[in-house]
Amino acid sequence: MSSRHVTTERAQVRLLQAASVTSSFDRFVVGPLLVTIAADFDVSLAGAAAVASVYFLLYGLSQPVWGLCSDRFGRVRTMRSTLAAACLFGVLSAFAPTLGLLVVTRALTGACIAAAVPSALVYVGDVVPFTRRQSVLTDLNAASALGITSAIGLGGVMAATVGWRVAFLLPAVLAGALALLLTRLPEPPRSVDKQGGLGVALRSTWGRRVLLLALVEGAALLGLITYLAPAVQSRGATPTEAGAVVALYGVGLLLTSRVVKRLAGRVPAPAFLAVGSSALVLAYALVAVSQAPALVAVAALVVGAGWAAMHSTMQAWATEVVPAARATLVSLFASSLFVGSGVATAVLAPLAGDLRWGPLFSVGVALSAAFGLAATFATARFARAGRVTAPAVP
């Protein structure tokens, strides 16, 4: 491969990384803001949690739409259009005068910015040869980890200083800038399955199993992590302190992804899933016992490490399980993940409102254990059938 081609590919990956950072920041910044939002609108924490739960639901439900649009109109055009719309709705949410309008505008923001990460994944699948795809996907996941860490850490700082409105305005501005910068990204060639990508994806038994597991994974991971910052704040911590504590989640994810990358190829996929889900069980068990900042800090690190091992394996599986409908399956995978997180956030909101953190995080223990057993068994069976073509990618 020529050095010029490598340089061009790196520039393209940087743009995709920027999209991943922006999307992840917008998605995770809400956790440290919930207590402040509840105070500003004079509502309960359970009421304010709708800002997160409805966002996650729309983020997930919109994924199949963007997958179909990506096939029909192009990967880059879809990313640019949705980022521009996310910029508009993000600005509107920053100036929302009521909680109801904030819920609506944040939901629309989530529905639009949801296209960024799966479109980036499919773009990589379209243009990067499989022998080098692992390295590029690792870089995208590292970018997501950076966005998560920044969102949780800066979210708490901004909530305590400039306010939650600026925290929503920042990713909106970044999304608008990216909508312009992505004009530099060439549209890859694409071929749509004439039988219909959605039908091909859903007719696959393994495809349906991956989607069901993603639903449980989203509930166990993203649904529960939303309440880590409020749990710390309920024990007297400031938004800044809570954000700093939970930001260790991103640190754990970023550091562990490097380790998983080195082990990929030597450690089988079921082992990654077993270790990752066990990490979640341990972390949520700790927080169920005590919400002391030091203990939650340890739990956040462990959850990040678990995510790096667990979700990376599921993500790699999703990109290969139905090659004939990759874009559609990846979008459905993301949809299941975030629908699961939105449902969990909404269902657990009453427990959060009553500050019943023990029962709330005990649900996380049960969900993580159930996911770990099912996913480990499924990937082991998939491997025995001779269908695994590559090791997991962090």
C-alpha positions as a printed NumPy array, in Angstrom:
array([[  0.   ,   0.   ,   0.   ],
       [  1.371,   3.452,  -0.941],
       [  2.199,   6.015,   1.755],
       [ -0.218,   8.448,   0.087],
       [ -3.067,   5.967,   0.401],
       [ -2.231,   5.341,   4.065],
       [ -2.193,   9.099,   4.736],
       [ -5.566,   9.52 ,   3.029],
       [ -7.064,   6.647,   5.022],
       [ -5.779,   8.116,   8.282],
       [ -7.362,  11.469,   7.481],
       [-10.669,   9.729,   6.781],
       [-10.444,   7.759,  10.023],
       [ -9.822,  10.979,  11.973],
       [-13.078,  12.42 ,  10.645],
       [-14.912,   9.234,  11.627],
       [-13.256,   9.39 ,  15.052],
       [-14.452,  12.988,  15.464],
       [-17.996,  11.859,  14.671],
       [-17.692,   9.066,  17.258],
       [-16.394,  11.492,  19.903],
       [-19.246,  13.933,  19.271],
       [-21.961,  11.278,  19.306],
       [-20.597,   9.635,  22.465],
       [-20.239,  12.989,  24.232],
       [-23.82 ,  13.95 ,  23.449],
       [-25.108,  10.577,  24.581],
       [-23.276,  10.388,  27.924],
       [-23.25 ,  14.011,  29.078],
       [-26.77 ,  13.766,  30.499],
       [-25.921,  11.567,  33.52 ],
       [-24.102,  14.224,  35.602],
       [-26.746,  16.813,  34.626],
       [-29.902,  15.048,  35.852],
       [-29.828,  16.334,  39.435],
       [-29.229,  19.917,  38.237],
       [-31.996,  19.669,  35.628],
       [-34.414,  18.347,  38.275],
       [-33.555,  21.291,  40.547],
       [-33.901,  23.896,  37.786],
       [-37.329,  22.673,  36.714],
       [-38.403,  21.837,  40.269],
       [-39.225,  18.211,  39.482],
       [-38.179,  14.877,  40.975],
       [-35.122,  12.996,  39.774],
       [-37.474,  10.409,  38.288],
       [-39.156,  13.168,  36.265],
       [-35.848,  14.556,  35.041],
       [-34.71 ,  11.046,  34.043],
       [-37.126,  11.256,  31.092],
       [-34.549,  13.524,  29.44 ],
       [-32.236,  10.498,  29.342],
       [-34.666,   7.621,  28.844],
       [-36.602,   9.149,  25.921],
       [-33.327,  10.23 ,  24.308],
       [-32.008,   6.657,  24.512],
       [-35.247,   5.236,  23.125],
       [-35.248,   7.559,  20.104],
       [-31.519,   7.008,  19.663],
       [-32.189,   3.292,  19.396],
       [-35.423,   3.314,  17.418],
       [-33.968,   5.583,  14.711],
       [-31.081,   3.243,  13.905],
       [-32.875,   1.054,  11.308],
       [-34.081,   4.202,   9.534],
       [-30.531,   5.502,   9.196],
       [-29.308,   2.079,   8.086],
       [-31.804,   2.074,   5.224],
       [-30.99 ,   5.709,   4.375],
       [-27.297,   4.861,   4.39 ],
       [-27.897,   2.13 ,   1.811],
       [-30.217,   4.287,  -0.28 ],
       [-28.55 ,   7.729,  -0.168],
       [-24.98 ,   7.01 ,   0.916],
       [-22.991,   6.745,   4.153],
       [-21.493,  10.235,   4.086],
       [-24.662,  12.007,   2.978],
       [-26.573,  10.335,   5.796],
       [-23.949,  11.318,   8.384],
       [-23.804,  14.93 ,   7.2  ],
       [-27.588,  15.379,   7.107],
       [-28.175,  13.845,  10.512],
       [-25.332,  15.783,  12.14 ],
       [-26.751,  19.03 ,  10.768],
       [-30.179,  18.151,  12.176],
       [-28.6  ,  17.174,  15.515],
       [-26.957,  20.598,  15.612],
       [-30.339,  22.305,  15.165],
       [-32.184,  20.249,  17.785],
       [-29.214,  20.411,  20.152],
       [-29.288,  24.204,  20.073],
       [-33.05 ,  24.158,  20.66 ],
       [-32.626,  21.832,  23.652],
       [-30.04 ,  24.188,  25.156],
       [-32.673,  26.934,  25.194],
       [-35.723,  24.798,  26.097],
       [-37.886,  26.789,  28.572],
       [-39.755,  23.789,  30.013],
       [-38.956,  20.213,  30.917],
       [-41.45 ,  18.932,  28.351],
       [-39.75 ,  20.823,  25.523],
       [-36.36 ,  19.702,  26.763],
       [-37.436,  16.055,  26.637],
       [-38.742,  16.487,  23.072],
       [-35.747,  18.383,  21.715],
       [-33.247,  16.07 ,  23.373],
       [-35.109,  13.073,  21.967],
       [-34.921,  14.547,  18.463],
       [-31.235,  15.289,  18.974],
       [-30.645,  11.668,  19.956],
       [-32.637,  10.38 ,  16.998],
       [-30.433,  12.371,  14.601],
       [-26.97 ,  12.033,  16.13 ],
       [-27.632,   8.295,  16.427],
       [-26.545,   7.859,  12.793],
       [-22.918,   8.834,  13.43 ],
       [-21.364,   5.757,  15.076],
       [-23.087,   2.948,  13.1  ],
       [-22.509,   4.84 ,   9.831],
       [-18.835,   5.14 ,  10.732],
       [-18.656,   1.401,  11.464],
       [-20.307,   0.509,   8.164],
       [-18.055,   2.979,   6.319],
       [-15.024,   1.162,   7.703],
       [-16.54 ,  -2.159,   6.636],
       [-17.01 ,  -0.756,   3.131],
       [-13.548,   0.727,   2.534],
       [-11.041,  -1.006,   4.842],
       [ -9.819,  -4.522,   3.966],
       [-10.648,  -7.099,   6.607],
       [ -6.978,  -7.698,   7.419],
       [ -6.665,  -4.095,   8.682],
       [-10.218,  -3.52 ,   9.857],
       [ -9.492,  -4.57 ,  13.437],
       [ -6.985,  -1.748,  13.94 ],
       [ -9.356,   0.888,  12.52 ],
       [-12.299,  -0.311,  14.609],
       [-10.088,  -0.147,  17.69 ],
       [ -9.318,   3.489,  16.92 ],
       [-13.032,   4.259,  16.578],
       [-13.757,   2.643,  19.926],
       [-10.92 ,   4.62 ,  21.513],
       [-12.516,   7.789,  20.142],
       [-15.845,   6.787,  21.656],
       [-14.104,   6.212,  24.988],
       [-12.619,   9.717,  24.786],
       [-16.08 ,  11.151,  24.123],
       [-17.548,   9.231,  27.055],
       [-14.801,  10.292,  29.457],
       [-15.031,  13.925,  28.389],
       [-18.824,  13.941,  28.612],
       [-19.038,  12.527,  32.109],
       [-16.152,  14.602,  33.455],
       [-16.988,  17.911,  31.793],
       [-20.727,  17.363,  32.309],
       [-20.292,  17.536,  36.049],
       [-18.018,  20.587,  35.81 ],
       [-20.382,  22.447,  33.501],
       [-23.418,  21.584,  35.617],
       [-21.702,  23.185,  38.607],
       [-20.331,  26.225,  36.753],
       [-21.837,  27.347,  33.441],
       [-24.98 ,  25.165,  33.674],
       [-26.514,  22.204,  31.923],
       [-27.612,  24.258,  28.915],
       [-24.01 ,  24.843,  27.833],
       [-23.353,  21.117,  28.256],
       [-26.017,  20.416,  25.614],
       [-24.914,  23.305,  23.406],
       [-21.301,  22.134,  23.072],
       [-21.941,  18.851,  21.19 ],
       [-24.518,  20.659,  19.046],
       [-21.84 ,  23.068,  17.825],
       [-19.423,  20.201,  17.224],
       [-22.079,  18.332,  15.218],
       [-22.634,  21.383,  13.018],
       [-18.907,  21.747,  12.377],
       [-18.613,  18.063,  11.478],
       [-21.504,  18.311,   9.026],
       [-19.322,  20.761,   7.094],
       [-15.997,  18.939,   7.533],
       [-17.396,  15.632,   6.281],
       [-17.527,  17.087,   2.763],
       [-13.888,  15.905,   2.654],
       [-14.928,  12.282,   3.15 ],
       [-15.496,  10.433,  -0.166],
       [-18.629,   8.371,  -0.568],
       [-17.716,   4.652,  -0.708],
       [-19.183,   2.324,  -3.321],
       [-22.151,   0.399,  -2.006],
       [-24.315,  -2.423,  -3.137],
       [-27.762,  -3.029,  -1.691],
       [-29.013,  -6.59 ,  -1.432],
       [-31.857,  -6.899,  -3.942],
       [-33.803,  -9.149,  -1.568],
       [-33.935,  -6.341,   0.964],
       [-31.387,  -5.806,   3.712],
       [-33.984,  -5.8  ,   6.469],
       [-35.453,  -9.121,   5.383],
       [-32.037, -10.731,   5.033],
       [-30.984,  -9.548,   8.5  ],
       [-34.157, -10.643,  10.255],
       [-34.366, -14.015,   8.512],
       [-30.969, -14.949,   9.919],
       [-31.308, -16.972,  13.121],
       [-27.917, -15.792,  14.324],
       [-28.772, -12.236,  13.386],
       [-31.896, -12.353,  15.57 ],
       [-29.893, -13.814,  18.457],
       [-27.331, -11.015,  18.241],
       [-30.123,  -8.422,  18.306],
       [-31.773,  -9.997,  21.362],
       [-28.462, -10.101,  23.211],
       [-27.808,  -6.454,  22.304],
       [-31.138,  -5.524,  23.878],
       [-30.117,  -7.087,  27.192],
       [-26.589,  -5.677,  26.935],
       [-27.942,  -2.148,  26.473],
       [-30.165,  -2.505,  29.512],
       [-27.373,  -3.939,  31.661],
       [-24.711,  -1.452,  30.664],
       [-26.017,   1.863,  29.34 ],
       [-29.264,   1.794,  31.279],
       [-27.493,   1.372,  34.614],
       [-24.521,   3.677,  34.09 ],
       [-26.923,   6.619,  33.713],
       [-27.604,   6.382,  37.457],
       [-24.015,   6.216,  38.715],
       [-23.61 ,  10.01 ,  38.922],
       [-27.009,  10.626,  40.61 ],
       [-26.187,   7.849,  43.099],
       [-22.968,   9.623,  44.112],
       [-24.73 ,  12.992,  44.295],
       [-27.388,  11.533,  46.577],
       [-24.595,  10.988,  49.097],
       [-23.686,  14.684,  49.119],
       [-21.183,  14.889,  46.266],
       [-21.27 ,  17.94 ,  43.986],
       [-21.965,  17.535,  40.241],
       [-18.264,  18.143,  39.578],
       [-17.212,  15.433,  42.03 ],
       [-19.792,  12.988,  40.707],
       [-18.716,  13.645,  37.124],
       [-15.054,  13.102,  37.993],
       [-15.871,   9.824,  39.736],
       [-17.982,   8.394,  36.925],
       [-15.565,   9.667,  34.246],
       [-13.277,   6.852,  35.359],
       [-15.62 ,   4.628,  33.335],
       [-14.152,   6.079,  30.166],
       [-10.63 ,   5.743,  31.523],
       [-11.216,   2.059,  32.239],
       [-12.651,   1.579,  28.759],
       [ -9.772,   3.347,  27.042],
       [ -7.019,   1.531,  28.942],
       [ -8.592,  -1.921,  28.731],
       [ -9.256,  -1.582,  24.992],
       [ -5.469,  -1.476,  24.497],
       [ -5.101,  -4.731,  26.42 ],
       [ -7.938,  -6.437,  24.567],
       [ -6.386,  -5.41 ,  21.253],
       [ -3.171,  -7.202,  22.169],
       [ -5.04 , -10.324,  23.266],
       [ -7.348, -10.49 ,  20.222],
       [ -6.496, -13.58 ,  18.233],
       [ -5.144, -15.422,  21.25 ],
       [ -8.208, -15.253,  23.496],
       [-11.532, -16.62 ,  22.135],
       [-14.623, -14.423,  21.934],
       [-16.569, -16.321,  24.652],
       [-13.76 , -15.6  ,  27.122],
       [-13.971, -11.852,  26.449],
       [-17.72 , -11.943,  27.036],
       [-17.381, -13.959,  30.241],
       [-14.767, -11.594,  31.655],
       [-16.638,  -8.46 ,  30.589],
       [-19.981,  -9.497,  32.012],
       [-18.337, -10.683,  35.247],
       [-16.768,  -7.233,  35.595],
       [-20.233,  -5.657,  35.349],
       [-21.628,  -8.041,  37.953],
       [-18.834,  -7.104,  40.359],
       [-19.168,  -3.368,  39.727],
       [-22.935,  -3.207,  40.219],
       [-22.699,  -5.395,  43.305],
       [-20.29 ,  -2.872,  44.827],
       [-22.601,   0.081,  44.122],
       [-25.618,  -1.851,  45.391],
       [-23.838,  -2.196,  48.73 ],
       [-22.585,   1.395,  49.007],
       [-22.676,   4.602,  46.968],
       [-19.567,   6.087,  48.621],
       [-17.586,   8.045,  45.986],
       [-14.455,   5.908,  46.371],
       [-16.412,   2.695,  45.856],
       [-18.321,   4.09 ,  42.871],
       [-15.004,   5.227,  41.386],
       [-13.73 ,   1.644,  41.506],
       [-17.023,   0.406,  40.06 ],
       [-16.862,   2.932,  37.203],
       [-13.369,   1.772,  36.269],
       [-14.503,  -1.866,  36.332],
       [-17.603,  -1.128,  34.22 ],
       [-15.382,   0.572,  31.623],
       [-13.067,  -2.421,  31.547],
       [-16.049,  -4.736,  31.181],
       [-17.434,  -2.673,  28.314],
       [-14.092,  -2.837,  26.457],
       [-14.032,  -6.628,  26.623],
       [-17.739,  -7.321,  26.265],
       [-19.156,  -4.805,  23.82 ],
       [-16.185,  -4.907,  21.469],
       [-16.774,  -8.619,  20.96 ],
       [-20.482,  -8.118,  20.331],
       [-19.742,  -5.272,  17.929],
       [-17.275,  -7.343,  15.9  ],
       [-19.8  , -10.198,  15.789],
       [-22.52 ,  -7.851,  14.534],
       [-20.378,  -6.63 ,  11.614],
       [-19.815, -10.186,  10.361],
       [-22.817, -12.308,  11.35 ],
       [-24.883, -11.343,   8.246],
       [-22.396, -10.029,   5.641],
       [-25.102,  -9.724,   2.97 ],
       [-26.915,  -7.112,   5.078],
       [-24.088,  -5.585,   7.101],
       [-25.423,  -2.009,   7.205],
       [-28.906,  -3.092,   8.211],
       [-27.735,  -5.582,  10.846],
       [-25.32 ,  -3.064,  12.399],
       [-28.073,  -0.437,  12.56 ],
       [-30.482,  -2.939,  14.123],
       [-27.768,  -3.953,  16.582],
       [-27.323,  -0.335,  17.683],
       [-31.095,   0.062,  17.819],
       [-31.484,  -2.924,  20.131],
       [-28.644,  -1.693,  22.319],
       [-30.148,   1.742,  22.916],
       [-33.765,   0.651,  23.085],
       [-32.635,  -1.686,  25.852],
       [-30.859,   1.177,  27.619],
       [-33.868,   3.49 ,  27.268],
       [-36.283,   0.901,  28.627],
       [-34.001,   0.153,  31.577],
       [-33.533,   3.853,  32.373],
       [-37.288,   4.419,  32.324],
       [-38.207,   1.292,  34.301],
       [-35.61 ,   2.008,  36.985],
       [-36.482,   5.721,  37.299],
       [-38.943,   5.19 ,  40.221],
       [-36.225,   3.403,  42.214],
       [-33.84 ,   6.266,  41.49 ],
       [-36.467,   8.808,  42.493],
       [-36.838,   7.069,  45.861],
       [-33.022,   6.815,  46.182],
       [-33.322,   3.027,  46.412],
       [-29.893,   2.418,  44.962],
       [-29.459,  -1.07 ,  46.424],
       [-32.408,  -2.624,  44.556],
       [-31.646,  -0.562,  41.431],
       [-28.081,  -1.794,  41.035],
       [-29.09 ,  -5.301,  42.087],
       [-31.154,  -5.337,  38.891],
       [-27.911,  -4.495,  37.085],
       [-26.233,  -7.496,  38.692],
       [-29.012,  -9.807,  37.491],
       [-29.088,  -8.374,  33.956],
       [-25.297,  -8.566,  33.596],
       [-25.181, -12.16 ,  34.804],
       [-28.002, -13.215,  32.466],
       [-26.352, -11.493,  29.496],
       [-22.964, -13.014,  30.268],
       [-24.278, -16.571,  30.422],
       [-26.384, -16.252,  27.263],
       [-23.767, -14.432,  25.184],
       [-20.9  , -16.699,  26.214],
       [-22.913, -19.792,  25.33 ],
       [-24.086, -18.301,  22.01 ],
       [-20.628, -17.265,  20.781],
       [-19.16 , -20.626,  21.804],
       [-21.855, -22.386,  19.797],
       [-21.28 , -20.019,  16.874],
       [-17.574, -20.895,  16.957],
       [-18.278, -24.626,  17.041],
       [-20.407, -24.214,  13.936],
       [-17.294, -22.897,  12.172],
       [-18.774, -19.472,  11.499],
       [-16.326, -17.264,  13.391],
       [-13.995, -15.706,  10.824],
       [-11.995, -13.427,  13.128],
       [-11.234, -12.748,  16.765],
       [-13.037, -10.09 ,  18.709],
       [-11.985,  -6.504,  18.149],
       [-11.858,  -3.952,  20.978]])
